[in-house]
Amino acid sequence: MTLGRLNIWVASSLLCCLGCGGSDEPQRHALRGSVAVKGSPVAKGTISFLPSQGVSGAPASTSVEDGEYRFSNENGPFAGLHRVIIGIDEPLEDVNGAMSPAAPTGASSGIKVAPPPERPQGARRGRPATTPLKTQWEVQYTIEDDGENRKDFDLSG
């Protein structure tokens, strides 16, 4: 083998080895769990994990159906602290039949609740309109690199 061919072979081998290295992108994590309000499973909604400042990676979102959500290693959140936004696509009623966000407010609960919607124009007093509401909660949660792959959210405080 000539010196020129040997150099080409060595250079090609090095390029192949360098090309086989790992990605610099952080790894996504499979995660599943349940979402409930005052112990009742949420029929339909969404859950999004938004990385906090300083956490690498893109947001991860999926649907909540029959109180359950599921992320895979391909679409799950990255490790680190996240703002978790949970949207509920159903009316929530209190014992008096009035619409209610059903979650406490205040800094001590760690849960922020959107204000109750205004009554639609033309709606009768007493029983509220049956138009589905989207109520939204925001909490914080840290995804550990080697932590539990299940997180249940009970939005009762």
C-alpha positions as CSV (number, residue, x, y, z in Angstrom):
1,M,0.0,0.0,0.0
2,T,1.4,3.4,-0.9
3,L,1.7,6.2,1.5
4,G,-1.0,8.3,-0.3
5,R,-3.5,5.4,0.0
6,L,-2.6,4.8,3.6
7,N,-3.3,8.5,4.5
8,I,-6.6,8.4,2.7
9,W,-7.6,5.2,4.5
10,V,-6.5,6.6,7.9
11,A,-8.4,9.9,7.2
12,S,-11.5,8.0,6.1
13,S,-11.4,5.8,9.2
14,L,-11.1,8.8,11.5
15,L,-14.0,10.6,9.8
16,C,-16.2,7.4,10.2
17,C,-15.3,7.2,13.9
18,L,-16.0,10.9,14.5
19,G,-19.3,10.6,12.7
20,C,-20.5,7.8,15.0
21,G,-20.3,9.9,18.1
22,G,-23.3,10.7,20.3
23,S,-25.6,13.7,19.9
24,D,-25.2,16.8,22.0
25,E,-29.0,17.1,22.3
26,P,-30.4,16.2,25.7
27,Q,-32.4,13.0,26.1
28,R,-36.1,13.0,26.3
29,H,-37.8,10.9,29.0
30,A,-40.9,8.7,29.0
31,L,-43.4,9.8,31.5
32,R,-47.0,8.9,32.3
33,G,-49.5,9.6,35.0
34,S,-52.9,10.8,35.9
35,V,-54.7,14.1,36.2
36,A,-57.6,14.6,38.6
37,V,-59.5,17.5,40.1
38,K,-60.6,16.9,43.7
39,G,-59.9,13.2,43.2
40,S,-62.1,12.9,40.0
41,P,-60.2,11.9,36.8
42,V,-60.2,14.6,34.1
43,A,-62.2,13.3,31.1
44,K,-60.4,15.4,28.5
45,G,-57.6,18.0,28.5
46,T,-53.9,18.7,27.7
47,I,-50.7,18.7,29.7
48,S,-47.5,20.6,28.6
49,F,-44.0,20.5,30.2
50,L,-42.2,23.8,29.4
51,P,-38.5,23.8,30.4
52,S,-37.7,26.6,32.9
53,Q,-34.9,29.1,32.2
54,G,-31.6,27.3,32.0
55,V,-33.1,23.9,31.1
56,S,-32.1,22.6,27.7
57,G,-34.7,21.1,25.3
58,A,-38.0,21.8,23.7
59,P,-41.5,21.8,25.3
60,A,-43.4,18.5,25.4
61,S,-47.2,18.4,25.2
62,T,-49.8,15.6,25.0
63,S,-53.5,15.0,25.6
64,V,-55.2,13.9,28.8
65,E,-58.0,11.4,28.2
66,D,-59.9,9.5,30.9
67,G,-57.6,11.0,33.5
68,E,-54.4,9.6,32.0
69,Y,-51.5,11.0,29.9
70,R,-48.4,9.4,28.4
71,F,-45.1,10.5,26.9
72,S,-42.6,8.2,25.2
73,N,-38.8,8.6,24.9
74,E,-39.4,10.2,21.5
75,N,-41.9,13.0,22.6
76,G,-41.3,13.3,26.4
77,P,-39.9,16.1,28.4
78,F,-36.2,16.6,29.0
79,A,-34.6,16.4,32.5
80,G,-34.8,19.5,34.7
81,L,-37.3,21.9,36.2
82,H,-40.5,22.5,34.1
83,R,-43.6,24.7,34.3
84,V,-46.4,22.2,33.8
85,I,-49.5,23.6,32.3
86,I,-52.7,21.5,32.5
87,G,-55.7,22.5,30.6
88,I,-59.1,21.0,31.4
89,D,-61.7,20.8,28.6
90,E,-64.9,20.2,30.7
91,P,-67.2,22.2,32.9
92,L,-66.5,21.7,36.6
93,E,-69.4,22.1,39.0
94,D,-69.4,22.6,42.7
95,V,-72.1,21.3,45.0
96,N,-74.4,24.2,44.3
97,G,-74.3,23.6,40.5
98,A,-72.3,26.7,39.8
99,M,-69.2,26.6,37.6
100,S,-66.0,26.6,39.6
101,P,-62.3,26.2,38.8
102,A,-62.4,23.6,41.7
103,A,-58.8,24.4,42.8
104,P,-57.6,26.7,45.6
105,T,-55.9,30.0,44.9
106,G,-53.0,31.4,46.8
107,A,-49.3,31.2,46.9
108,S,-49.2,28.4,49.5
109,S,-50.9,25.9,47.2
110,G,-48.4,26.3,44.3
111,I,-51.3,26.1,41.9
112,K,-52.5,29.1,39.9
113,V,-56.1,29.0,38.7
114,A,-57.5,31.0,35.8
115,P,-60.4,33.3,36.8
116,P,-63.9,31.9,36.3
117,P,-65.3,32.8,32.9
118,E,-68.0,35.4,32.5
119,R,-71.6,34.2,31.8
120,P,-72.2,34.1,28.1
121,Q,-74.5,36.8,26.8
122,G,-78.1,35.7,26.9
123,A,-77.5,32.9,29.4
124,R,-80.1,32.5,32.1
125,R,-79.4,33.1,35.7
126,G,-79.2,30.2,38.0
127,R,-77.9,27.1,36.2
128,P,-74.9,28.2,34.1
129,A,-74.6,27.7,30.3
130,T,-73.5,24.2,29.3
131,T,-70.7,25.4,27.0
132,P,-67.5,23.5,27.9
133,L,-64.9,25.6,29.7
134,K,-61.2,25.4,29.5
135,T,-59.8,25.8,33.0
136,Q,-56.0,25.9,33.3
137,W,-53.6,25.1,36.1
138,E,-49.9,25.8,36.3
139,V,-47.5,23.9,38.6
140,Q,-43.8,23.1,38.7
141,Y,-42.2,19.7,38.5
142,T,-38.6,18.5,38.1
143,I,-37.9,15.6,35.7
144,E,-34.9,13.6,37.1
145,D,-32.5,11.9,34.7
146,D,-32.9,8.6,36.4
147,G,-36.0,9.3,38.4
148,E,-39.5,7.9,38.5
149,N,-41.3,7.7,35.2
150,R,-44.7,8.4,36.7
151,K,-46.2,11.6,37.9
152,D,-49.8,12.0,39.1
153,F,-51.4,15.5,39.4
154,D,-54.3,16.0,41.8
155,L,-55.4,19.6,41.4
156,S,-57.2,19.9,44.7
157,G,-54.3,21.7,46.4
